[in-house]
Amino acid sequence: MISVFTALYPEAEPLLSEFRRRGISMKRLPAGNLSVWRSEDGRFMLTVTGSGEIASVVTAARLLTQFPADFAVNFGTAAGRDPVTACFRIHKITEEATGRDFYPGLVWRTSFSERTLRTVPQQENSGNSDLSSLTDMEGAGFFQAAARFLSPDRILLLKVVSDAGDTSDLTAERLREICAAAAGKVTDCLAELAEAAALRAARQETGPAGSVPAFIIQAEDDLHGSEAMRLRLRRILRWQMMAGEDAEGLVRRLYEDGRLPAADKKKGKEVLEQLERDIL
């Protein structure tokens, strides 16, 4: 499932309209004070989190716990120097309150250009704001919450420029118009992710000879690394199997030693490098 999170309803509404236009029925779910929709085929979920990092963290964690996802996507507006309605994929997030940086994985190809994102505690209603990066109020919180459930390569942030640092004239209708301009391309991207998720699910099923064993797929996921790291691990384990070695036992020991699942991409890289030193 592709789980999409927006801060505000005017950001979500154009996606709901685009889903309907494509014949994808989105049903409102009973979720207390949250606004949550899920497609009848179970491929997509859309949630309005509320504004700010705390709201984004709490809501994303709650929904990803209750409804496990293949990909988590944050879509919304941000201040920036680029033309209004331009939509970008985020490859680096800086949390202003802590100075910490976060890096969504850049594995899946999209049609969007890339930008960095700065997450601030409150809106900056000044035309003199620092717009060297796009600026929002949710991105860093969303990423940290989603990273508890998914590896960085399965977390995607798409931000559409709404203003140049002054939000005083942004009405709900204007936000709707801005997000509607990007809704088609964003939904195309979501559909591509859904296809990738379906292929991943298919390869996890028992298949013909030559298919990837389930223990390798699980180890790839728990490495919490990039796609390149996944492929390196797969090659190593394939070589072990071709050499008549107990590749499954090797993976089992990684779990017994506590090296898998890796805490993050950096730890996953350490596991991979140690594994290569041990057996190659």
Backbone as CSV, one residue per row, in Angstrom:
resi,resn,N_x,N_y,N_z,CA_x,CA_y,CA_z,C_x,C_y,C_z
1,MET,0.836,-1.197,0.000,0.000,0.000,0.000,0.871,1.247,0.000
2,ILE,0.413,2.281,-0.705,1.094,3.568,-0.731,0.342,4.493,0.218
3,SER,0.986,4.884,1.299,0.347,5.715,2.314,0.810,7.153,2.142
4,VAL,-0.129,8.032,1.817,0.176,9.437,1.529,-0.307,10.310,2.678
5,PHE,0.523,11.261,3.074,0.193,12.153,4.188,0.305,13.607,3.728
6,THR,-0.737,14.389,4.004,-0.702,15.822,3.769,-0.998,16.525,5.094
7,ALA,-0.527,17.751,5.217,-0.775,18.487,6.459,-2.196,19.029,6.511
8,LEU,-2.710,19.471,5.362,-3.988,20.185,5.333,-4.948,19.559,4.321
9,TYR,-6.226,19.711,4.577,-7.223,19.159,3.657,-7.138,19.778,2.258
10,PRO,-6.921,21.095,2.109,-6.802,21.645,0.750,-5.643,21.043,-0.042
11,GLU,-4.653,20.462,0.645,-3.567,19.766,-0.054,-3.983,18.357,-0.455
12,ALA,-4.877,17.759,0.323,-5.337,16.394,0.044,-6.441,16.361,-0.997
13,GLU,-7.286,17.361,-1.000,-8.479,17.344,-1.857,-8.152,17.173,-3.336
14,PRO,-7.126,17.851,-3.896,-6.820,17.628,-5.316,-6.398,16.189,-5.619
15,LEU,-5.735,15.524,-4.677,-5.370,14.126,-4.893,-6.618,13.242,-4.902
16,LEU,-7.557,13.512,-3.989,-8.805,12.765,-3.984,-9.539,12.947,-5.312
17,SER,-9.562,14.162,-5.818,-10.221,14.430,-7.099,-9.529,13.702,-8.233
18,GLU,-8.198,13.686,-8.199,-7.441,13.003,-9.252,-7.643,11.498,-9.189
19,PHE,-7.699,10.937,-7.991,-8.009,9.508,-7.861,-9.379,9.205,-8.471
20,ARG,-10.366,10.026,-8.143,-11.705,9.804,-8.689,-11.704,9.890,-10.213
21,ARG,-10.979,10.858,-10.748,-10.911,11.023,-12.207,-10.356,9.773,-12.871
22,ARG,-9.467,9.079,-12.174,-8.848,7.869,-12.726,-9.622,6.605,-12.392
23,GLY,-10.788,6.773,-11.795,-11.613,5.614,-11.487,-11.202,4.872,-10.244
24,ILE,-10.406,5.519,-9.389,-9.971,4.906,-8.132,-10.876,5.425,-7.017
25,SER,-11.679,4.538,-6.446,-12.631,4.936,-5.410,-11.938,5.004,-4.052
26,MET,-11.990,6.180,-3.418,-11.394,6.385,-2.108,-12.498,6.487,-1.065
27,LYS,-12.501,5.579,-0.104,-13.543,5.526,0.909,-13.040,6.123,2.223
28,ARG,-13.843,6.979,2.831,-13.498,7.580,4.121,-13.558,6.506,5.205
29,LEU,-12.517,6.435,6.017,-12.454,5.444,7.083,-12.829,6.072,8.418
30,PRO,-13.438,5.306,9.308,-13.700,5.816,10.669,-12.382,5.880,11.429
31,ALA,-11.913,7.072,11.720,-10.608,7.218,12.366,-10.632,8.338,13.396
32,GLY,-11.716,8.440,14.143,-11.784,9.457,15.180,-11.718,10.846,14.593
33,ASN,-10.780,11.645,15.103,-10.668,13.024,14.638,-9.779,13.160,13.413
34,LEU,-9.311,12.045,12.852,-8.461,12.090,11.663,-9.297,11.964,10.399
35,SER,-8.812,12.581,9.324,-9.412,12.422,8.002,-8.557,11.430,7.221
36,VAL,-9.101,10.240,6.985,-8.362,9.158,6.350,-9.225,8.521,5.272
37,TRP,-8.633,8.300,4.102,-9.321,7.628,3.009,-8.452,6.457,2.524
38,ARG,-9.093,5.375,2.102,-8.359,4.234,1.536,-9.077,3.770,0.279
39,SER,-8.309,3.399,-0.732,-8.905,2.927,-1.978,-9.521,1.556,-1.766
40,GLU,-10.554,1.251,-2.535,-11.241,-0.018,-2.392,-10.335,-1.202,-2.697
41,ASP,-9.348,-0.990,-3.590,-8.432,-2.083,-3.925,-7.260,-2.185,-2.943
42,GLY,-7.218,-1.292,-1.943,-6.186,-1.365,-0.922,-4.821,-0.861,-1.342
43,ARG,-4.723,-0.246,-2.516,-3.408,0.211,-2.993,-2.985,1.546,-2.404
44,PHE,-3.946,2.406,-2.054,-3.621,3.765,-1.633,-4.357,4.133,-0.341
45,MET,-3.672,4.908,0.487,-4.300,5.521,1.650,-3.857,6.978,1.694
46,LEU,-4.781,7.853,2.074,-4.499,9.287,2.142,-4.961,9.807,3.491
47,THR,-4.072,10.509,4.186,-4.357,10.983,5.539,-3.988,12.454,5.680
48,VAL,-4.860,13.229,6.331,-4.552,14.615,6.690,-4.040,14.611,8.124
49,THR,-2.801,15.060,8.324,-2.154,14.961,9.636,-2.414,16.159,10.539
50,GLY,-2.670,17.320,9.951,-2.640,18.555,10.705,-1.285,19.217,10.526
51,SER,-1.210,20.476,10.857,-0.005,21.270,10.602,1.023,21.129,11.719
52,GLY,2.311,21.120,11.334,3.399,21.097,12.302,4.017,19.718,12.474
53,GLU,5.240,19.702,12.996,5.988,18.450,13.138,5.318,17.466,14.090
54,ILE,4.846,17.946,15.225,4.269,17.021,16.212,3.053,16.314,15.634
55,ALA,2.171,17.072,14.998,0.986,16.464,14.398,1.384,15.446,13.334
56,SER,2.394,15.790,12.541,2.842,14.888,11.483,3.428,13.605,12.061
57,VAL,4.246,13.727,13.096,4.866,12.558,13.727,3.803,11.635,14.321
58,VAL,2.916,12.201,15.109,1.914,11.385,15.802,1.008,10.666,14.812
59,THR,0.533,11.407,13.811,-0.406,10.811,12.861,0.266,9.771,11.979
60,ALA,1.463,10.075,11.470,2.166,9.112,10.614,2.471,7.834,11.384
61,ALA,2.936,7.968,12.621,3.245,6.782,13.420,1.990,5.955,13.694
62,ARG,0.904,6.630,14.011,-0.353,5.929,14.289,-0.847,5.153,13.069
63,LEU,-0.860,5.794,11.905,-1.392,5.139,10.703,-0.463,4.043,10.193
64,LEU,0.850,4.270,10.254,1.771,3.248,9.771,1.813,2.041,10.702
65,THR,1.478,2.242,11.970,1.349,1.116,12.896,0.098,0.306,12.578
66,GLN,-0.986,1.004,12.351,-2.274,0.339,12.123,-2.382,-0.241,10.717
67,PHE,-1.777,0.457,9.737,-1.864,0.029,8.344,-0.460,0.003,7.743
68,PRO,0.248,-1.114,7.837,1.600,-1.202,7.277,1.605,-0.826,5.794
69,ALA,2.635,-0.078,5.404,2.707,0.447,4.042,3.967,-0.026,3.340
70,ASP,3.909,-0.052,2.022,5.094,-0.334,1.212,5.916,0.938,1.003
71,PHE,5.220,2.062,0.858,5.866,3.365,0.706,5.082,4.388,1.520
72,ALA,5.794,5.342,2.113,5.166,6.472,2.800,5.549,7.738,2.049
73,VAL,4.544,8.542,1.721,4.754,9.737,0.903,4.176,10.950,1.624
74,ASN,4.972,11.998,1.726,4.502,13.273,2.263,4.351,14.244,1.096
75,PHE,3.131,14.706,0.867,2.862,15.681,-0.189,2.290,16.934,0.440
76,GLY,2.787,18.087,0.000,2.259,19.333,0.540,2.972,20.530,-0.033
77,THR,2.674,21.679,0.535,3.216,22.936,0.032,4.430,23.365,0.848
78,ALA,5.246,24.206,0.225,6.440,24.737,0.878,6.768,26.087,0.266
79,ALA,7.445,26.920,1.042,7.924,28.197,0.525,9.210,27.961,-0.250
80,GLY,9.429,28.756,-1.300,10.645,28.595,-2.078,10.804,29.671,-3.126
81,ARG,11.981,29.712,-3.712,12.286,30.704,-4.747,11.729,30.316,-6.108
82,ASP,11.471,29.027,-6.288,11.008,28.549,-7.583,9.585,29.045,-7.862
83,PRO,9.149,28.954,-9.120,7.793,29.413,-9.466,6.721,28.681,-8.667
84,VAL,5.692,29.393,-8.298,4.557,28.788,-7.604,3.962,27.689,-8.477
85,THR,3.590,26.581,-7.860,3.040,25.333,-8.444,4.132,24.385,-8.929
86,ALA,5.420,24.800,-8.914,6.488,23.860,-9.260,6.606,22.817,-8.151
87,CYS,6.730,21.557,-8.534,6.767,20.466,-7.551,8.117,19.775,-7.592
88,PHE,8.664,19.474,-6.417,10.000,18.910,-6.315,10.051,17.700,-5.388
89,ARG,11.000,16.846,-5.677,11.305,15.721,-4.793,12.419,16.146,-3.845
90,ILE,12.268,15.799,-2.573,13.226,16.222,-1.553,14.297,15.146,-1.356
91,HIS,15.569,15.559,-1.446,16.648,14.592,-1.246,17.437,14.831,0.043
92,LYS,17.160,15.953,0.699,17.798,16.226,1.994,16.858,17.103,2.809
93,ILE,16.711,16.763,4.101,15.869,17.544,5.001,16.716,18.030,6.168
94,THR,16.630,19.306,6.481,17.304,19.852,7.660,16.246,20.308,8.660
95,GLU,16.343,19.785,9.869,15.421,20.185,10.934,16.040,21.381,11.657
96,GLU,15.439,22.550,11.471,16.040,23.775,12.010,16.176,23.732,13.526
97,ALA,15.211,23.150,14.219,15.223,23.152,15.684,16.402,22.379,16.257
98,THR,16.877,21.344,15.553,17.956,20.502,16.082,19.231,20.575,15.253
99,GLY,19.132,21.063,14.023,20.273,21.086,13.128,20.563,19.742,12.482
100,ARG,19.711,18.768,12.711,19.937,17.424,12.159,19.507,17.365,10.696
101,ASP,20.229,16.527,9.930,19.905,16.313,8.529,19.381,14.895,8.324
102,PHE,18.454,14.745,7.393,17.876,13.446,7.061,17.872,13.296,5.547
103,TYR,18.036,12.051,5.091,18.210,11.809,3.666,17.259,10.718,3.164
104,PRO,16.137,11.116,2.568,15.298,10.108,1.912,16.098,9.407,0.819
105,GLY,15.916,8.093,0.672,16.677,7.347,-0.327,16.306,7.771,-1.737
106,LEU,17.303,7.854,-2.617,17.071,8.287,-3.991,17.194,7.084,-4.925
107,VAL,16.286,6.137,-4.780,16.326,4.912,-5.577,15.312,4.956,-6.700
108,TRP,14.091,5.333,-6.365,13.002,5.268,-7.335,13.016,6.498,-8.234
109,ARG,13.040,6.258,-9.522,13.065,7.355,-10.477,11.708,8.064,-10.504
110,THR,11.765,9.382,-10.560,10.545,10.176,-10.699,10.798,11.252,-11.744
111,SER,9.739,11.918,-12.139,9.853,12.992,-13.129,10.131,14.335,-12.474
112,PHE,10.331,14.350,-11.160,10.498,15.605,-10.434,11.973,15.964,-10.271
113,SER,12.276,17.249,-10.404,13.601,17.740,-10.038,13.749,17.678,-8.530
114,GLU,14.989,17.806,-8.045,15.250,17.637,-6.615,15.586,18.970,-5.951
115,ARG,15.193,19.069,-4.683,15.528,20.219,-3.863,15.798,19.745,-2.436
116,THR,16.470,20.598,-1.661,16.588,20.357,-0.231,15.413,21.022,0.475
117,LEU,15.158,20.575,1.702,14.017,21.088,2.471,14.474,21.474,3.865
118,ARG,14.004,22.600,4.353,14.258,23.045,5.727,12.928,23.041,6.469
119,THR,12.862,22.312,7.576,11.639,22.250,8.372,11.776,23.189,9.562
120,VAL,10.837,24.126,9.682,10.903,25.167,10.718,9.737,24.988,11.681
121,PRO,9.858,25.508,12.900,8.796,25.325,13.903,7.520,26.084,13.600
122,GLN,7.618,27.222,12.880,6.423,28.018,12.608,6.591,28.740,11.282
123,GLN,5.464,29.176,10.750,5.477,29.856,9.470,6.285,31.135,9.546
124,GLU,6.972,31.432,8.441,7.788,32.642,8.371,7.127,33.589,7.376
125,ASN,6.300,34.469,7.874,5.544,35.362,6.994,6.343,36.606,6.630
126,SER,7.434,36.375,5.952,8.291,37.486,5.555,8.905,37.189,4.209
127,GLY,8.847,38.133,3.324,9.470,37.972,2.017,10.969,37.884,2.099
128,ASN,11.549,38.171,3.266,12.996,38.101,3.429,13.456,36.775,4.019
129,SER,12.579,35.795,4.087,12.931,34.499,4.662,14.064,33.849,3.864
130,ASP,14.838,33.004,4.563,15.918,32.268,3.900,15.298,31.177,3.037
131,LEU,15.374,31.336,1.717,14.782,30.366,0.809,15.849,29.643,-0.002
132,SER,17.043,29.478,0.595,18.068,28.690,-0.086,17.614,27.242,-0.237
133,SER,16.703,26.801,0.649,16.026,25.520,0.536,14.522,25.783,0.524
134,LEU,13.750,24.809,0.066,12.317,24.890,0.302,12.083,24.839,1.814
135,THR,11.010,25.436,2.278,10.749,25.509,3.708,9.335,25.032,4.014
136,ASP,9.220,24.123,4.986,7.906,23.663,5.429,7.903,23.499,6.939
137,MET,6.815,22.934,7.485,6.699,22.751,8.933,6.556,21.285,9.337
138,GLU,6.560,20.353,8.367,6.282,18.950,8.689,7.339,17.956,8.248
139,GLY,8.121,18.267,7.233,8.946,17.267,6.564,9.853,16.454,7.463
140,ALA,10.611,17.126,8.339,11.559,16.412,9.193,10.835,15.478,10.158
141,GLY,9.725,15.939,10.707,8.958,15.093,11.615,8.390,13.886,10.903
142,PHE,7.840,14.111,9.717,7.292,13.000,8.938,8.356,11.966,8.654
143,PHE,9.533,12.422,8.211,10.583,11.462,7.861,11.000,10.630,9.075
144,GLN,11.166,11.280,10.217,11.601,10.543,11.405,10.561,9.512,11.836
145,ALA,9.291,9.855,11.707,8.238,8.895,12.062,8.225,7.738,11.075
146,ALA,8.250,8.049,9.778,8.178,7.007,8.757,9.396,6.086,8.804
147,ALA,10.559,6.647,9.186,11.785,5.848,9.228,11.756,4.791,10.323
148,ARG,10.822,4.880,11.242,10.641,3.835,12.246,10.016,2.583,11.639
149,PHE,9.414,2.741,10.476,8.680,1.642,9.855,9.249,1.210,8.505
150,LEU,9.916,2.131,7.804,10.362,1.873,6.444,11.795,2.341,6.254
151,SER,12.509,1.694,5.349,13.866,2.129,5.015,13.790,3.437,4.219
152,PRO,14.861,4.242,4.225,14.817,5.564,3.587,14.440,5.530,2.111
153,ASP,14.753,4.432,1.415,14.423,4.370,-0.005,12.932,4.178,-0.248
154,ARG,12.169,3.958,0.822,10.717,3.809,0.673,9.958,4.970,1.329
155,ILE,10.680,6.079,1.527,10.082,7.305,2.062,10.293,8.414,1.035
156,LEU,9.225,9.061,0.639,9.288,10.052,-0.429,8.590,11.334,0.019
157,LEU,9.238,12.471,-0.226,8.631,13.768,0.066,8.525,14.557,-1.221
158,LEU,7.325,14.990,-1.554,7.059,15.806,-2.730,6.478,17.131,-2.269
159,LYS,7.143,18.227,-2.624,6.722,19.548,-2.159,6.467,20.469,-3.341
160,VAL,5.305,21.129,-3.302,4.940,22.077,-4.350,5.056,23.493,-3.790
161,VAL,5.679,24.369,-4.547,5.935,25.728,-4.072,4.629,26.518,-4.032
162,SER,4.351,27.111,-2.868,3.106,27.860,-2.681,3.331,29.357,-2.531
163,ASP,4.541,29.750,-2.152,4.787,31.165,-1.879,6.291,31.392,-1.780
164,ALA,6.671,32.660,-1.684,8.088,33.018,-1.586,8.436,33.482,-0.183
165,GLY,7.791,32.908,0.815,8.116,33.236,2.189,7.068,34.065,2.897
166,ASP,6.008,34.437,2.200,4.935,35.224,2.809,3.623,34.482,2.587
167,THR,3.065,33.923,3.656,1.844,33.117,3.531,0.579,33.905,3.860
168,SER,0.699,35.209,4.047,-0.447,35.995,4.504,-1.601,35.992,3.512
169,ASP,-1.307,35.781,2.225,-2.366,35.792,1.214,-2.814,34.392,0.814
170,LEU,-2.319,33.362,1.484,-2.663,31.990,1.114,-3.989,31.581,1.758
171,THR,-4.990,31.455,0.960,-6.285,30.976,1.432,-6.394,29.481,1.158
172,ALA,-7.413,28.847,1.723,-7.633,27.423,1.470,-7.861,27.176,-0.017
173,GLU,-8.605,28.054,-0.680,-8.880,27.884,-2.104,-7.595,28.011,-2.920
174,ARG,-6.735,28.947,-2.528,-5.472,29.120,-3.256,-4.582,27.893,-3.076
175,LEU,-4.524,27.335,-1.866,-3.754,26.118,-1.649,-4.275,24.975,-2.503
176,ARG,-5.594,24.891,-2.623,-6.206,23.860,-3.461,-5.753,24.005,-4.909
177,GLU,-5.788,25.230,-5.408,-5.402,25.495,-6.792,-3.936,25.133,-7.034
178,ILE,-3.093,25.493,-6.076,-1.661,25.221,-6.215,-1.401,23.711,-6.240
179,CYS,-2.014,22.980,-5.317,-1.802,21.532,-5.254,-2.450,20.820,-6.436
180,ALA,-3.566,21.381,-6.933,-4.229,20.783,-8.090,-3.330,20.824,-9.320
181,ALA,-2.483,21.862,-9.416,-1.584,21.974,-10.563,-0.566,20.839,-10.604
182,ALA,-0.247,20.270,-9.442,0.747,19.195,-9.372,0.115,17.822,-9.198
183,ALA,-1.214,17.780,-8.977,-1.866,16.521,-8.593,-1.722,15.419,-9.636
184,GLY,-1.761,15.781,-10.918,-1.643,14.770,-11.960,-0.301,14.061,-11.935
185,LYS,0.787,14.848,-11.897,2.125,14.251,-11.870,2.351,13.485,-10.572
186,VAL,1.837,13.999,-9.468,2.002,13.314,-8.187,1.282,11.971,-8.213
187,THR,0.075,11.940,-8.748,-0.676,10.692,-8.805,-0.017,9.704,-9.760
188,ASP,0.581,10.185,-10.846,1.370,9.312,-11.721,2.473,8.625,-10.920
189,CYS,3.160,9.411,-10.086,4.243,8.883,-9.259,3.707,7.848,-8.276
190,LEU,2.569,8.136,-7.662,1.982,7.193,-6.706,1.611,5.883,-7.398
191,ALA,1.094,5.982,-8.620,0.741,4.779,-9.366,1.981,3.942,-9.682
192,GLU,3.094,4.609,-9.997,4.339,3.887,-10.259,4.836,3.184,-8.999
193,LEU,4.710,3.853,-7.861,5.105,3.223,-6.604,4.222,2.017,-6.305
194,ALA,2.932,2.124,-6.611,2.025,1.001,-6.390,2.421,-0.195,-7.247
195,GLU,2.861,0.075,-8.479,3.326,-1.003,-9.349,4.575,-1.647,-8.769
196,ALA,5.501,-0.816,-8.258,6.717,-1.346,-7.648,6.396,-2.194,-6.427
197,ALA,5.417,-1.750,-5.638,5.012,-2.506,-4.457,4.403,-3.841,-4.859
198,ALA,3.606,-3.848,-5.938,2.997,-5.092,-6.402,4.062,-6.073,-6.892
199,LEU,5.069,-5.566,-7.584,6.152,-6.435,-8.058,6.935,-7.004,-6.887
200,ARG,7.163,-6.156,-5.884,7.885,-6.622,-4.700,7.094,-7.717,-3.985
201,ALA,5.778,-7.531,-3.882,4.949,-8.547,-3.240,4.968,-9.840,-4.035
202,ALA,4.970,-9.724,-5.363,4.967,-10.911,-6.217,6.252,-11.706,-6.058
203,ARG,7.363,-11.004,-5.933,8.628,-11.742,-5.822,8.815,-12.360,-4.441
204,GLN,8.009,-11.928,-3.470,8.079,-12.543,-2.156,7.282,-13.843,-2.091
205,GLU,6.393,-14.039,-3.064,5.622,-15.266,-3.087,6.475,-16.420,-3.597
206,THR,6.068,-17.617,-3.264,6.788,-18.781,-3.744,6.703,-18.808,-5.253
207,GLY,7.837,-18.865,-5.912,7.862,-18.805,-7.373,8.655,-19.942,-7.954
208,PRO,8.898,-19.904,-9.243,9.643,-20.956,-9.920,11.101,-20.934,-9.526
209,ALA,11.812,-21.946,-9.945,13.247,-22.012,-9.670,13.906,-20.747,-10.201
210,GLY,14.835,-20.218,-9.450,15.503,-18.994,-9.855,14.915,-17.756,-9.208
211,SER,13.753,-17.875,-8.555,13.180,-16.729,-7.865,13.997,-16.447,-6.609
212,VAL,13.843,-15.240,-6.068,14.627,-14.846,-4.906,14.021,-15.477,-3.655
213,PRO,14.793,-16.245,-2.881,14.258,-16.865,-1.660,13.770,-15.819,-0.674
214,ALA,12.773,-16.190,0.107,12.170,-15.254,1.051,13.170,-14.751,2.080
215,PHE,14.127,-15.597,2.509,15.071,-15.156,3.541,15.995,-14.066,3.002
216,ILE,16.289,-14.087,1.694,17.123,-13.038,1.102,16.331,-11.734,1.027
217,ILE,15.079,-11.821,0.611,14.238,-10.620,0.521,14.088,-9.970,1.893
218,GLN,13.876,-10.800,2.933,13.732,-10.256,4.280,15.016,-9.578,4.737
219,ALA,16.162,-10.203,4.447,17.448,-9.618,4.828,17.686,-8.305,4.093
220,GLU,17.298,-8.239,2.816,17.438,-7.000,2.054,16.630,-5.876,2.699
221,ASP,15.397,-6.189,3.086,14.543,-5.176,3.714,15.121,-4.722,5.046
222,ASP,15.615,-5.676,5.841,16.098,-5.356,7.188,17.490,-4.739,7.186
223,LEU,18.133,-4.698,6.019,19.414,-3.995,5.912,19.187,-2.485,6.031
224,HIS,17.968,-2.034,5.664,17.585,-0.618,5.748,18.571,0.275,5.003
225,GLY,18.941,-0.177,3.815,19.903,0.580,3.023,19.336,1.003,1.693
226,SER,20.220,1.421,0.807,19.825,1.839,-0.531,19.591,0.620,-1.414
227,GLU,19.078,0.877,-2.605,18.868,-0.221,-3.544,20.197,-0.858,-3.940
228,ALA,21.244,-0.050,-4.072,22.565,-0.594,-4.395,23.040,-1.550,-3.303
229,MET,22.795,-1.202,-2.033,23.181,-2.078,-0.925,22.380,-3.375,-0.950
230,ARG,21.099,-3.277,-1.293,20.274,-4.480,-1.395,20.845,-5.438,-2.437
231,LEU,21.221,-4.873,-3.595,21.737,-5.701,-4.678,23.089,-6.319,-4.310
232,ARG,23.916,-5.569,-3.580,25.191,-6.131,-3.116,24.954,-7.317,-2.205
233,LEU,24.007,-7.167,-1.268,23.706,-8.268,-0.357,23.174,-9.469,-1.127
234,ARG,22.316,-9.217,-2.093,21.758,-10.322,-2.879,22.861,-11.076,-3.623
235,ARG,23.798,-10.331,-4.214,24.900,-10.986,-4.943,25.734,-11.854,-4.011
236,ILE,26.022,-11.316,-2.824,26.830,-12.080,-1.870,26.143,-13.393,-1.516
237,LEU,24.866,-13.317,-1.196,24.137,-14.519,-0.779,23.932,-15.482,-1.935
238,ARG,23.753,-14.951,-3.133,23.650,-15.809,-4.313,24.959,-16.573,-4.532
239,TRP,26.074,-15.859,-4.379,27.378,-16.515,-4.533,27.542,-17.636,-3.511
240,GLN,27.118,-17.375,-2.292,27.192,-18.392,-1.249,26.379,-19.632,-1.630
241,MET,25.182,-19.419,-2.135,24.328,-20.530,-2.537,24.940,-21.309,-3.698
242,MET,25.501,-20.600,-4.674,26.110,-21.259,-5.837,27.339,-22.058,-5.431
243,ALA,28.019,-21.602,-4.370,29.214,-22.308,-3.882,28.867,-23.461,-2.957
244,GLY,27.561,-23.679,-2.743,27.141,-24.776,-1.875,27.181,-24.443,-0.406
245,GLU,27.343,-23.140,-0.072,27.395,-22.727,1.329,25.973,-22.525,1.874
246,ASP,25.858,-22.496,3.178,24.558,-22.330,3.826,24.238,-20.845,3.961
247,ALA,23.726,-20.257,2.875,23.422,-18.826,2.877,22.314,-18.501,3.871
248,GLU,21.333,-19.379,3.988,20.232,-19.124,4.919,20.734,-19.148,6.357
249,GLY,21.645,-20.065,6.652,22.230,-20.113,7.988,23.052,-18.866,8.280
250,LEU,23.731,-18.362,7.262,24.507,-17.136,7.418,23.598,-15.971,7.787
251,VAL,22.464,-15.860,7.095,21.511,-14.788,7.389,20.929,-14.975,8.790
252,ARG,20.651,-16.235,9.150,20.097,-16.503,10.484,21.053,-16.011,11.571
253,ARG,22.342,-16.184,11.368,23.332,-15.741,12.365,23.380,-14.217,12.461
254,LEU,23.124,-13.539,11.347,23.096,-12.077,11.392,21.986,-11.584,12.317
255,TYR,20.867,-12.305,12.307,19.760,-11.952,13.208,20.082,-12.368,14.646
256,GLU,20.684,-13.530,14.804,21.018,-14.000,16.152,22.039,-13.091,16.817
257,ASP,22.979,-12.541,16.015,23.998,-11.633,16.546,23.482,-10.220,16.778
258,GLY,22.257,-9.959,16.320,21.684,-8.627,16.485,22.117,-7.632,15.430
259,ARG,22.829,-8.116,14.392,23.257,-7.198,13.343,22.115,-6.858,12.383
260,LEU,21.155,-7.720,12.276,19.927,-7.467,11.537,18.746,-7.637,12.490
261,PRO,17.723,-6.800,12.348,17.638,-5.685,11.402,18.554,-4.531,11.799
262,ALA,19.121,-3.868,10.805,19.996,-2.729,11.057,19.170,-1.536,11.514
263,ALA,19.751,-0.725,12.380,19.021,0.422,12.925,18.777,1.500,11.874
264,ASP,19.716,1.641,10.936,19.587,2.666,9.898,20.513,2.316,8.742
265,LYS,20.571,3.191,7.765,21.380,2.936,6.578,22.865,2.793,6.919
266,LYS,23.349,3.627,7.837,24.762,3.571,8.215,25.103,2.222,8.831
267,LYS,24.254,1.729,9.742,24.486,0.423,10.364,24.376,-0.690,9.326
268,GLY,23.435,-0.536,8.387,23.297,-1.527,7.332,24.550,-1.623,6.484
269,LYS,25.158,-0.489,6.211,26.395,-0.481,5.434,27.523,-1.183,6.193
270,GLU,27.557,-0.977,7.512,28.573,-1.648,8.324,28.378,-3.159,8.293
271,VAL,27.125,-3.616,8.365,26.824,-5.045,8.299,27.298,-5.614,6.972
272,LEU,26.996,-4.899,5.897,27.352,-5.359,4.563,28.870,-5.445,4.394
273,GLU,29.587,-4.430,4.852,31.036,-4.419,4.705,31.692,-5.525,5.531
274,GLN,31.179,-5.760,6.756,31.721,-6.828,7.583,31.441,-8.198,6.951
275,LEU,30.261,-8.340,6.384,29.913,-9.592,5.720,30.842,-9.864,4.543
276,GLU,31.132,-8.846,3.781,32.041,-9.012,2.647,33.449,-9.377,3.121
277,ARG,33.890,-8.774,4.208,35.227,-9.116,4.737,35.272,-10.556,5.232
278,ASP,34.157,-11.021,5.819,34.128,-12.354,6.408,34.140,-13.464,5.374
279,ILE,33.443,-13.271,4.262,33.261,-14.405,3.361,33.876,-14.254,1.967
280,LEU,34.289,-13.037,1.615,34.835,-12.849,0.263,36.357,-12.810,0.272
